[in-house]
Amino acid sequence: PAADGLTSVGIERPDLCPRYVAKLILGVQIGPSPFWMRRRLEASGVRAINNIVDVTNYVMLEMGQPLHAFDFQRLEEKRIVVRTAPPGSTFTPLDGTERRMSKDALMICDGKKPVALAGIMGGQNSEVEPDTTDILLESAYFDPMGIRRTSKQLGLSSEASIRFERGIDPNGSLRAAERAAFLMKALGGGVVARGAVDAYPRKIEPLKISLRVSRANQILGTSIGPKEIQSYLQNLHLEVRENGPDSFQVTAPTSRVDLTREVDLIEEVARLHGFHRIPATL
């Protein structure tokens, strides 16, 4: 069956959640993960739980995209709504401690109630249990500042929130969801619903940054040529176009959240050129 015929996603705060991907895996059987996955997770400091939850952690480590698995049958109206918490409301995440929600805390809700604290931790009312058969898999992109603010206000941090706070690739959500769905089917059986529900109101485009060769050499105290600088940046899979005799226009992929300014590119040039080759001069 098609995923969009079984569920839907509504985003009321696209400024805090620019993208939300939902995949459905139906008819799974919950059980322990195979030894190879448990060994790799535990070697990375992650406790193995079951084949479905383990896949979400495994793909998070593998691709940098935090994921969350909901018991689809425990979701009211079988749909997802992303909205902020009502003033004065409370929520009990998976750590078992009831918390009063702060202003503008972003929540993942079903048709009637909150089921997760967005980007931080799921709720006890929708967690995967031994009798779970149908999974709704969340792969989303949340605003880093919003996650950091809520995490600090609630005093609650997780492996997911740490990654969201630092920024992840908004255009990697669907790829990670498909990878996780493949592993869930392989380890838990069942079928993967066709396609995905991908709520992405406004696509986040790669950033274009101007880089001046003279400015790079001025900051580094070097005399690196334009062709050499271009080669360094292309080796990082950045798109580099000439923008005049002394400058380039560099397109940084959305996966490189650390590249936003000219000086960030200059730092990459220094790193690939070799710090030991940069002379100590005044």
N, C-alpha and C positions, 0 to 999 in steps of 0.2 A: 504493500500500500504506500501511497505518497504521504510524506510527513506532513505537508501542509493541509491534508485532508483530515488529519487526526488531532492536530494541535495548532495553536497560534501564539504569536508573541506581540505584545504591545509595549512600546517604550514611551512613558509619559515624560521622562527627563532625558532627552537625547544629549543634553550638555554633560550629564554625568555618566551616561551609558551610550556612547555613539554606535555600538554594534552589539548584537546579541544573536548568536547562532544556536539553534536547538536541533539536535538529532535524536531520533527514536530508535531504540533497539528493543525488539519485542520477543518475548518467550525465552528469556535467558534463564540459566540455572546458576544460582549463587553457590559458590564453593571456594575452596582454597586455590590460590594461584599456583601455577607450576613452579618447580624449584628454581628454574633459571630466573624467573621474574622476582621471586622472593629474595633470592641471593643478591641480585643487583639493587633492589630497593634498600635492603638492609645495609649493604655496603655503602649506600649513599645517605644513610642515617634516617631512612623512612621505614616505619613499622608496617609490615604487611597485614592486611585486614581481610579482604576477600578479592575474588578475581575482578569484580567490577570497580571497586574503590581503588584497588591496586593499579588498574589501567589508567585511571585519572592521574594518579601520582607519577606513574611511569612516563606518561606522555608529557606531563609538566616538566619533569627533569630532562626529557629528551628534546623537547621543542620550545621550552620556555613559556608555554601557554597554560596557565592554571585552568582546570576543568572542574566541574561538579556534576555528580550523578544524582538525580532525583528518582524516587519511586513514582513512576508515572500514574499508577492507580491511586495514589494518595493525594494527587493534585486535584483540587476542586475545579470542576468545569473543564479539566484537562487542558489548561492554557496557562501562559506565563504573562505576568504584567510587571514591568519594572517601574517603580514609583518610590517616592520618599515616604518615610514613616510618618503617620499622624502624630501631632504633638502629644506627649505624655504616654505614648504606647510602649509596651514592653515586648520583649522577644527572648526566647530561650534557644541559643545556638547549640551546637553539638557538644560544647564543653559542659553543658548542664547548668550553667549559671544564668538566671534570668537577669536581663539588663533593660534599663529604661533607655529608649532610643533617643539619641541626640537630634537636634534640629538638622534637617537636610540629610539624615542618614538614609542611604539608598538601600531599598529592600527589593528582593525578588519575591513576588507574590504569585499565588495561583488566582483563581477567579474570586476568592473570598478572603484569603488570609496570607500573611507573610510566611514564606517557607525558607528564606535564606537571607543573611546579611550580605549584600552584594559585594563580591570580591574579597570577602574576609572569611566567612564560615557559614555552612549550611545549618538548617534547623533540625531539631529532633523530630518534628512532625512530618518530615518527608524523606528521612534518611533511608538508605538501602538496607533492608533486613534479610534474614535467611529465606523468607518466603516471597521476596520480591521477584516478579517475573518480567515486568516492563520498565524500561529505563528511559527517562528524558535526560539527555546529556547537554549540559550547558558549556558553551565556549564563547566567552564574551570579552569585550574590551571596555574597561572602566577608566574614567578620568583619574589620573594619578593623585592629583591634589584632593579630590573628594574622598578617595580611599584612605589617604594618609590622615586627613582631618577626622574621619569617623573612627579610624583605628586608634588614634590618640585619645579622642574624647571618651571612648568606651574602654580603653586600656586592654584592647584585644588585638593580638597580632597572629598571623598564620603564615605558612609558606606561600599561600596565594597572595595575601595582602602585601607581603614584602616584594613580590615580583610586580604586582600592579602599581605599587607606590613608585617603583623605579622606572616604570614604563615598559610595555611589551609591544609587539607588532600588531597593530589593529587589522592588518590585512593577512594575518596568519591564523585567524580564528577558525575559518572553515577548514583549512588544511589540517589543523590539529584535531578538530572534531571528527573528520573522516578517518584519520589515523587511529583515534581512540575507538571509534565504532568498529573498525576492522578488527582491532585486538579484542574488543568485548565479544564480538561474534566468534572469533577464533577460540577464546578461552571459556566463554559462557554459553555458546550455542545461540539459538534463536535466529531471527532475521533482522536486517537493518532496513528501516523504512526508506523508501526511495526519496532521494533528495534531502533537503534540510529547510527549516524555516530560518531564513537569514534576514533579520531586521537590521538594516544598515541605511538609515535615512539620508545621510550625506557622507559620501566616501571620503576618507582621509587620503589625500594625494601625497606622493613623495615630495620632499622639500628641495627647492632649487637654491643653491648657495653660490655666491660669487667668490672666487679666490684669485687674488692678485699675486703673481710670482714675486714681484718686488717686495710686497708686504711680507710674504713668507720668509724671504731671505733677510729682510730687515729684522724681523722678530727672532729668527734663529741664529743670526750672525753667520750665515752661510752664503754660498753662491751656487745653489742648485739650479740647473737649467730647466726650462719649461717642459721639455720632453721627459726628463727624469721625473719631475713632479707628476706629470700626466700618467706615466707608467705606474708610479706608486699607487695613485688613487684608483686606477683601473684594476690593479691587482686586488683591491678590496671590493671589486664588483660594483664600483660606483660609476655612473655614467658621466663622462667628462667631455665637454664640448668647448672648443675655442671661442672666447668671447672678446676678441681683440688681440693685439700683439703681446700683451702682458698679463692677460687674465683668462680664467676658465669659468664656465658655468657648470657646477657639479650637482648632479641629482643624487641625493642620499635616499636609499630605500627606507621605507617605514620601519624596517626591523632595526635600523641604526638610530635609536632614539637619542643617542648621545651626540649626534651631528646636527647642530642647528645654526652655527655661526662660522664665520671665516676662520677664526682662531681654532675651532675644533678640527677643521681640515688641516691647518698648519701643524697641529699636534700629531695628526696621523702621518703627515709627511716626515716629521722629525723621528717618529717611531720606526718607520720603515727605512728611512735613510740610515738610521743607527745613531743613538745618542753618543756613542764613542767616537763618531766621525764629526761631531759638532764641536768646533774649537771653543775654548774658554777665552772670551775676549770682552773688553768693555765697549 
